[in-house]
Amino acid sequence: MTNAEKRTALAATLAPDTDTDEVLDNVLADAEALVLNRMYPYGYPDGTVVPFRYERIQIQLAAELYSKRGAEGQTGHSENGISRSWPEKSALLARIMPHVGSVSSNA
């Protein structure tokens, strides 16, 4: 899926809310970083992209991140002191399997 297709899917998920392409692309990039950091907890090479099987999760994470700009998804809220809180991790990240490698030895 191209970035433009992901942006269109995110816009459809957020409808009727709308925002600029720049904001949607930024939220998608943040969601991409979350997915890749979950897949590769010790770092990933430059140019690594979200695999096809996790693209929908990336879009759902982007929608979550976008929604946190307001009041949706809060776990706590106070009124006059204006204190908001959200869960630390999205449950969507638990659906991503970390990449496993092996250690080779010349012994």
N, C-alpha and C positions, 0 to 999 in steps of 0.2 A: 504494500500500500504506500503510495507516495505521501509526502508531507501535505500536499494540497488535499488529497483524499481524507487524510486524518483530520485536517482542519475542518473540512465539510462535515465529517461525521461528528466531530466535537460540537460544531455549531448546531447541528440537528439535535444533539443530546441536550444542549443548553436552551434550545428554543422554548419559549418565545424570547428569552434574553438574547441579546446580540452584543458583539464587541468587535473591535478592529481585528484584522488579520494578524497584526503585530502582537496583540495581547494573546490571541489564541495560539499563535506559534510559540510564544514565550512559555505559556502554560504547558504546551505539548513537549517542549524541550525539557522543562522541569520534570515532567512525568517520565520522559525517556531516561533521564539521569537516575530517577528512582528505580526504574526497572533494571537498568544496566548495573547499578550499584548492588542491587539484590542478587542479580545473576552472577556478578563477578565481585565478590566482597573484597578481594585483594587487588582490585584495579582491572581495567580492561584496556585493550589497545585502542589507539586513535582510529577513528573510522568505523568502530563497532556500531552496528545498528540493532534496533529491537527486532528480534526474530518474529516471523509472521504469527506464530502461535500466541505471542504476547502483545500484539498490536491493539487488540480490543481492550486489554487490561490497561495499556498505556492511555487510551482514550478515556476509559472510566476513571483512572487516576487523575487525568487532566481535568475532568469534570469535577471531581472532588476538590482539587486544588482551587479551581475557579470558584466553586461554591463557598470555600472557606474565606473568600474575600468578603462575604457577607456574614450571615448568621447561621446558615445551614450546617448541620453536622456537629454542632457544639455538644460537648459533654457537660459544660457548666456555663453559667451566665449570671452576672449581677447587673443591676440596673444603674444606680446612681454613680457608683465607682467605675462603671464600664469595664468589667473584667470578663473575658471570654476564654474558653479553652476547648480544645479538640483532642481526640485520641492521638497518642503519639504516633502510632503506625496505622496505616490503612490495612484493613483485612484483605484487601486485594493483593498486597505484597506477599502474603502467605501462599498465594497461588502460583508464585514464581519459584521455579526450582533453581537453586544455585548451580553454576557450572562446576563440574568436577574434573579435575585433571589427575595426572599420576606423576609420581616421582620416579625418575629413571636413575639408575646407578651404573657406573662403569666397572663395578667390582666383580 
